[in-house]
Amino acid sequence: MRKIRTLAAAGVAAATLMLGVVTATPASAAQNCTTWNDDSTFGAACSQWDGHTWVYAFGDCEGKGRVYGSAVRIGSGATSYAYCSTVGAKLIGGGYTGY
């Protein structure tokens, strides 16, 4: 099951890269998410996000593009972390998206 989740997250990340956009959430969706970051990491966790089951974080890395965290189930208490340190860069921005 973990392998399926990893493959699903990789597929979403690849699709996002190909489209060059991140899915926006409608303003009417109830959302209860928290974020965390330091110099090289961006994290996101959601306890509720109407219409979504999974969330994943992304980090924009200085001079190295974007990295993605693993998808985590909304409401599970788990946090998705995107690590710019994996590409040897500092975090310059980040966010999250759901599906």
VMD Tcl script that builds the backbone (N, CA, C; Angstrom):
set m [mol new atoms 297]
animate dup $m
set s [atomselect $m all]
$s set {name element resname resid chain x y z} {
  {N N MET 1 A 0.820 -1.188 0.000}
  {CA C MET 1 A 0.000 0.000 0.000}
  {C C MET 1 A 0.865 1.254 0.000}
  {N N ARG 2 A 1.975 1.237 0.754}
  {CA C ARG 2 A 2.864 2.399 0.802}
  {C C ARG 2 A 3.438 2.695 -0.576}
  {N N LYS 3 A 3.777 1.630 -1.321}
  {CA C LYS 3 A 4.336 1.813 -2.654}
  {C C LYS 3 A 3.313 2.478 -3.579}
  {N N ILE 4 A 2.048 2.091 -3.435}
  {CA C ILE 4 A 0.990 2.686 -4.259}
  {C C ILE 4 A 0.859 4.167 -3.942}
  {N N ARG 5 A 0.902 4.531 -2.650}
  {CA C ARG 5 A 0.812 5.943 -2.275}
  {C C ARG 5 A 1.994 6.729 -2.819}
  {N N THR 6 A 3.180 6.135 -2.744}
  {CA C THR 6 A 4.378 6.809 -3.248}
  {C C THR 6 A 4.267 7.027 -4.746}
  {N N LEU 7 A 3.808 6.005 -5.461}
  {CA C LEU 7 A 3.642 6.136 -6.907}
  {C C LEU 7 A 2.570 7.171 -7.249}
  {N N ALA 8 A 1.497 7.191 -6.466}
  {CA C ALA 8 A 0.439 8.174 -6.707}
  {C C ALA 8 A 0.962 9.588 -6.497}
  {N N ALA 9 A 1.734 9.784 -5.434}
  {CA C ALA 9 A 2.299 11.112 -5.158}
  {C C ALA 9 A 3.259 11.526 -6.265}
  {N N ALA 10 A 4.063 10.580 -6.743}
  {CA C ALA 10 A 4.997 10.887 -7.824}
  {C C ALA 10 A 4.245 11.250 -9.096}
  {N N GLY 11 A 3.144 10.559 -9.355}
  {CA C GLY 11 A 2.341 10.859 -10.540}
  {C C GLY 11 A 1.730 12.243 -10.476}
  {N N VAL 12 A 1.221 12.607 -9.311}
  {CA C VAL 12 A 0.638 13.943 -9.135}
  {C C VAL 12 A 1.719 15.002 -9.307}
  {N N ALA 13 A 2.880 14.753 -8.719}
  {CA C ALA 13 A 3.978 15.715 -8.825}
  {C C ALA 13 A 4.401 15.883 -10.280}
  {N N ALA 14 A 4.499 14.773 -11.003}
  {CA C ALA 14 A 4.896 14.843 -12.415}
  {C C ALA 14 A 3.842 15.585 -13.237}
  {N N ALA 15 A 2.576 15.306 -12.963}
  {CA C ALA 15 A 1.514 15.987 -13.697}
  {C C ALA 15 A 1.542 17.481 -13.420}
  {N N THR 16 A 1.799 17.847 -12.164}
  {CA C THR 16 A 1.883 19.261 -11.812}
  {C C THR 16 A 3.032 19.930 -12.545}
  {N N LEU 17 A 4.174 19.251 -12.619}
  {CA C LEU 17 A 5.323 19.812 -13.331}
  {C C LEU 17 A 5.013 20.002 -14.808}
  {N N MET 18 A 4.350 19.006 -15.412}
  {CA C MET 18 A 4.035 19.103 -16.838}
  {C C MET 18 A 3.079 20.262 -17.112}
  {N N LEU 19 A 2.126 20.470 -16.224}
  {CA C LEU 19 A 1.175 21.557 -16.412}
  {C C LEU 19 A 1.765 22.903 -16.042}
  {N N GLY 20 A 2.741 22.886 -15.148}
  {CA C GLY 20 A 3.379 24.119 -14.723}
  {C C GLY 20 A 2.524 24.951 -13.787}
  {N N VAL 21 A 1.493 24.341 -13.229}
  {CA C VAL 21 A 0.619 25.058 -12.296}
  {C C VAL 21 A 0.313 24.160 -11.113}
  {N N VAL 22 A -0.109 24.773 -10.027}
  {CA C VAL 22 A -0.557 24.035 -8.857}
  {C C VAL 22 A -2.062 24.210 -8.762}
  {N N THR 23 A -2.749 23.138 -8.467}
  {CA C THR 23 A -4.197 23.179 -8.373}
  {C C THR 23 A -4.632 24.152 -7.289}
  {N N ALA 24 A -5.488 25.059 -7.630}
  {CA C ALA 24 A -6.002 26.027 -6.663}
  {C C ALA 24 A -7.238 25.455 -5.986}
  {N N THR 25 A -7.444 25.808 -4.757}
  {CA C THR 25 A -8.602 25.366 -4.004}
  {C C THR 25 A -9.682 26.432 -4.081}
  {N N PRO 26 A -10.924 26.015 -4.356}
  {CA C PRO 26 A -12.007 27.002 -4.371}
  {C C PRO 26 A -12.119 27.698 -3.021}
  {N N ALA 27 A -12.456 28.963 -3.035}
  {CA C ALA 27 A -12.548 29.748 -1.803}
  {C C ALA 27 A -13.590 29.181 -0.853}
  {N N SER 28 A -14.585 28.460 -1.376}
  {CA C SER 28 A -15.658 27.954 -0.535}
  {C C SER 28 A -15.280 26.678 0.210}
  {N N ALA 29 A -14.156 26.059 -0.120}
  {CA C ALA 29 A -13.781 24.805 0.526}
  {C C ALA 29 A -13.329 25.055 1.965}
  {N N ALA 30 A -13.894 24.274 2.902}
  {CA C ALA 30 A -13.459 24.376 4.297}
  {C C ALA 30 A -12.087 23.733 4.410}
  {N N GLN 31 A -11.157 24.459 4.989}
  {CA C GLN 31 A -9.773 24.005 5.042}
  {C C GLN 31 A -9.208 24.271 6.430}
  {N N ASN 32 A -8.572 23.279 7.015}
  {CA C ASN 32 A -7.915 23.439 8.304}
  {C C ASN 32 A -6.525 22.822 8.191}
  {N N CYS 33 A -5.566 23.624 7.726}
  {CA C CYS 33 A -4.213 23.139 7.489}
  {C C CYS 33 A -3.204 24.004 8.234}
  {N N THR 34 A -2.094 23.384 8.600}
  {CA C THR 34 A -0.998 24.105 9.224}
  {C C THR 34 A 0.263 23.879 8.407}
  {N N THR 35 A 1.155 24.858 8.441}
  {CA C THR 35 A 2.415 24.740 7.718}
  {C C THR 35 A 3.579 24.987 8.660}
  {N N TRP 36 A 4.726 24.526 8.251}
  {CA C TRP 36 A 5.955 24.691 9.022}
  {C C TRP 36 A 7.099 24.832 8.039}
  {N N ASN 37 A 8.109 25.635 8.370}
  {CA C ASN 37 A 9.291 25.700 7.507}
  {C C ASN 37 A 10.519 26.124 8.300}
  {N N ASP 38 A 11.677 25.772 7.751}
  {CA C ASP 38 A 12.953 26.283 8.232}
  {C C ASP 38 A 13.759 26.667 6.993}
  {N N ASP 39 A 15.068 26.748 7.085}
  {CA C ASP 39 A 15.889 27.199 5.955}
  {C C ASP 39 A 15.862 26.269 4.748}
  {N N SER 40 A 15.523 24.989 4.953}
  {CA C SER 40 A 15.584 24.053 3.826}
  {C C SER 40 A 14.366 23.154 3.683}
  {N N THR 41 A 13.363 23.307 4.544}
  {CA C THR 41 A 12.227 22.382 4.550}
  {C C THR 41 A 10.904 23.130 4.639}
  {N N PHE 42 A 9.899 22.631 3.908}
  {CA C PHE 42 A 8.540 23.146 4.031}
  {C C PHE 42 A 7.637 21.959 4.339}
  {N N GLY 43 A 6.785 22.099 5.357}
  {CA C GLY 43 A 5.875 21.029 5.745}
  {C C GLY 43 A 4.438 21.504 5.793}
  {N N ALA 44 A 3.516 20.573 5.552}
  {CA C ALA 44 A 2.088 20.887 5.608}
  {C C ALA 44 A 1.310 19.683 6.114}
  {N N ALA 45 A 0.308 19.966 6.936}
  {CA C ALA 45 A -0.597 18.935 7.443}
  {C C ALA 45 A -1.998 19.529 7.503}
  {N N CYS 46 A -2.989 18.725 7.200}
  {CA C CYS 46 A -4.377 19.181 7.232}
  {C C CYS 46 A -5.214 18.217 8.056}
  {N N SER 47 A -6.064 18.773 8.894}
  {CA C SER 47 A -7.004 17.929 9.628}
  {C C SER 47 A -8.345 17.875 8.897}
  {N N GLN 48 A -8.568 18.843 8.002}
  {CA C GLN 48 A -9.798 18.878 7.211}
  {C C GLN 48 A -9.547 19.690 5.952}
  {N N TRP 49 A -10.096 19.230 4.848}
  {CA C TRP 49 A -10.050 19.997 3.604}
  {C C TRP 49 A -11.115 19.412 2.697}
  {N N ASP 50 A -12.268 20.034 2.675}
  {CA C ASP 50 A -13.415 19.503 1.937}
  {C C ASP 50 A -13.054 19.202 0.490}
  {N N GLY 51 A -13.445 18.032 0.049}
  {CA C GLY 51 A -13.225 17.630 -1.334}
  {C C GLY 51 A -11.862 17.001 -1.577}
  {N N HIS 52 A -11.009 16.939 -0.567}
  {CA C HIS 52 A -9.672 16.364 -0.732}
  {C C HIS 52 A -9.443 15.260 0.299}
  {N N THR 53 A -8.688 14.250 -0.086}
  {CA C THR 53 A -8.336 13.147 0.799}
  {C C THR 53 A -6.865 13.191 1.167}
  {N N TRP 54 A -6.036 13.706 0.268}
  {CA C TRP 54 A -4.583 13.728 0.441}
  {C C TRP 54 A -4.054 15.155 0.303}
  {N N VAL 55 A -2.930 15.424 0.942}
  {CA C VAL 55 A -2.241 16.704 0.806}
  {C C VAL 55 A -0.756 16.420 0.661}
  {N N TYR 56 A -0.066 17.262 -0.104}
  {CA C TYR 56 A 1.392 17.172 -0.145}
  {C C TYR 56 A 1.992 18.562 -0.228}
  {N N ALA 57 A 3.166 18.686 0.388}
  {CA C ALA 57 A 3.887 19.956 0.426}
  {C C ALA 57 A 4.831 20.048 -0.769}
  {N N PHE 58 A 5.160 21.276 -1.140}
  {CA C PHE 58 A 6.209 21.493 -2.133}
  {C C PHE 58 A 7.085 22.635 -1.652}
  {N N GLY 59 A 8.334 22.598 -2.062}
  {CA C GLY 59 A 9.274 23.645 -1.700}
  {C C GLY 59 A 9.985 24.164 -2.931}
  {N N ASP 60 A 10.095 25.470 -3.043}
  {CA C ASP 60 A 10.859 26.094 -4.124}
  {C C ASP 60 A 12.267 26.322 -3.597}
  {N N CYS 61 A 13.230 25.734 -4.278}
  {CA C CYS 61 A 14.617 25.706 -3.809}
  {C C CYS 61 A 15.475 26.666 -4.624}
  {N N GLU 62 A 16.268 27.446 -3.941}
  {CA C GLU 62 A 17.100 28.469 -4.567}
  {C C GLU 62 A 17.998 27.865 -5.658}
  {N N GLY 63 A 17.716 28.245 -6.903}
  {CA C GLY 63 A 18.505 27.799 -8.043}
  {C C GLY 63 A 18.347 26.346 -8.437}
  {N N LYS 64 A 17.436 25.607 -7.783}
  {CA C LYS 64 A 17.308 24.167 -8.038}
  {C C LYS 64 A 15.898 23.717 -8.374}
  {N N GLY 65 A 14.964 24.643 -8.510}
  {CA C GLY 65 A 13.604 24.257 -8.876}
  {C C GLY 65 A 12.754 23.882 -7.680}
  {N N ARG 66 A 11.825 22.964 -7.909}
  {CA C ARG 66 A 10.822 22.602 -6.914}
  {C C ARG 66 A 10.985 21.139 -6.501}
  {N N VAL 67 A 10.810 20.886 -5.209}
  {CA C VAL 67 A 10.795 19.526 -4.677}
  {C C VAL 67 A 9.438 19.279 -4.031}
  {N N TYR 68 A 9.067 18.002 -3.928}
  {CA C TYR 68 A 7.756 17.630 -3.414}
  {C C TYR 68 A 7.878 16.672 -2.240}
  {N N GLY 69 A 6.978 16.827 -1.285}
  {CA C GLY 69 A 6.894 15.900 -0.167}
  {C C GLY 69 A 5.978 14.744 -0.528}
  {N N SER 70 A 5.983 13.738 0.312}
  {CA C SER 70 A 5.090 12.593 0.130}
  {C C SER 70 A 3.654 13.012 0.421}
  {N N ALA 71 A 2.719 12.391 -0.270}
  {CA C ALA 71 A 1.308 12.646 0.010}
  {C C ALA 71 A 0.940 11.999 1.336}
  {N N VAL 72 A 0.201 12.729 2.171}
  {CA C VAL 72 A -0.280 12.190 3.444}
  {C C VAL 72 A -1.794 12.364 3.503}
  {N N ARG 73 A -2.444 11.423 4.167}
  {CA C ARG 73 A -3.906 11.451 4.269}
  {C C ARG 73 A -4.339 12.599 5.176}
  {N N ILE 74 A -5.292 13.372 4.713}
  {CA C ILE 74 A -5.850 14.460 5.511}
  {C C ILE 74 A -6.564 13.860 6.713}
  {N N GLY 75 A -6.298 14.414 7.884}
  {CA C GLY 75 A -6.903 13.946 9.116}
  {C C GLY 75 A -6.109 12.868 9.825}
  {N N SER 76 A -4.999 12.422 9.217}
  {CA C SER 76 A -4.201 11.348 9.824}
  {C C SER 76 A -3.245 11.859 10.892}
  {N N GLY 77 A -3.019 13.162 10.937}
  {CA C GLY 77 A -2.045 13.729 11.860}
  {C C GLY 77 A -0.637 13.744 11.294}
  {N N ALA 78 A -0.454 13.186 10.099}
  {CA C ALA 78 A 0.867 13.148 9.463}
  {C C ALA 78 A 1.138 14.466 8.736}
  {N N THR 79 A 2.411 14.788 8.599}
  {CA C THR 79 A 2.847 15.998 7.908}
  {C C THR 79 A 3.646 15.616 6.674}
  {N N SER 80 A 3.378 16.279 5.567}
  {CA C SER 80 A 4.158 16.114 4.343}
  {C C SER 80 A 5.291 17.131 4.385}
  {N N TYR 81 A 6.524 16.667 4.162}
  {CA C TYR 81 A 7.689 17.551 4.167}
  {C C TYR 81 A 8.375 17.529 2.814}
  {N N ALA 82 A 8.672 18.707 2.285}
  {CA C ALA 82 A 9.459 18.856 1.062}
  {C C ALA 82 A 10.835 19.377 1.466}
  {N N TYR 83 A 11.885 18.667 1.091}
  {CA C TYR 83 A 13.241 18.967 1.548}
  {C C TYR 83 A 14.113 19.531 0.425}
  {N N CYS 84 A 14.447 20.802 0.479}
  {CA C CYS 84 A 15.394 21.381 -0.469}
  {C C CYS 84 A 16.813 20.865 -0.206}
  {N N SER 85 A 17.057 20.378 0.983}
  {CA C SER 85 A 18.379 19.827 1.304}
  {C C SER 85 A 18.711 18.630 0.418}
  {N N THR 86 A 17.692 17.953 -0.127}
  {CA C THR 86 A 17.958 16.811 -1.007}
  {C C THR 86 A 18.589 17.236 -2.327}
  {N N VAL 87 A 18.462 18.519 -2.669}
  {CA C VAL 87 A 19.095 19.031 -3.893}
  {C C VAL 87 A 20.178 20.049 -3.553}
  {N N GLY 88 A 20.546 20.102 -2.281}
  {CA C GLY 88 A 21.629 20.981 -1.850}
  {C C GLY 88 A 21.323 22.461 -1.949}
  {N N ALA 89 A 20.087 22.836 -1.619}
  {CA C ALA 89 A 19.688 24.236 -1.760}
  {C C ALA 89 A 18.919 24.714 -0.534}
  {N N LYS 90 A 18.747 26.031 -0.453}
  {CA C LYS 90 A 17.932 26.650 0.587}
  {C C LYS 90 A 16.503 26.808 0.085}
  {N N LEU 91 A 15.579 26.784 1.003}
  {CA C LEU 91 A 14.164 26.995 0.702}
  {C C LEU 91 A 13.932 28.486 0.485}
  {N N ILE 92 A 13.289 28.842 -0.636}
  {CA C ILE 92 A 12.946 30.244 -0.882}
  {C C ILE 92 A 11.426 30.460 -0.895}
  {N N GLY 93 A 10.669 29.390 -0.886}
  {CA C GLY 93 A 9.221 29.485 -0.873}
  {C C GLY 93 A 8.633 28.091 -0.784}
  {N N GLY 94 A 7.361 28.013 -0.494}
  {CA C GLY 94 A 6.728 26.705 -0.407}
  {C C GLY 94 A 5.240 26.819 -0.331}
  {N N GLY 95 A 4.610 25.691 -0.364}
  {CA C GLY 95 A 3.159 25.640 -0.297}
  {C C GLY 95 A 2.692 24.205 -0.241}
  {N N TYR 96 A 1.411 24.015 -0.475}
  {CA C TYR 96 A 0.842 22.680 -0.466}
  {C C TYR 96 A -0.377 22.650 -1.356}
  {N N THR 97 A -0.753 21.450 -1.746}
  {CA C THR 97 A -1.945 21.270 -2.551}
  {C C THR 97 A -2.598 19.953 -2.159}
  {N N GLY 98 A -3.857 19.824 -2.471}
  {CA C GLY 98 A -4.591 18.608 -2.119}
  {C C GLY 98 A -5.188 17.949 -3.328}
  {N N TYR 99 A -5.522 16.706 -3.148}
  {CA C TYR 99 A -6.238 15.970 -4.194}
  {C C TYR 99 A -7.059 14.889 -3.567}
}
mol reanalyze $m
mol bondsrecalc $m
mol representation Tube
mol addrep $m
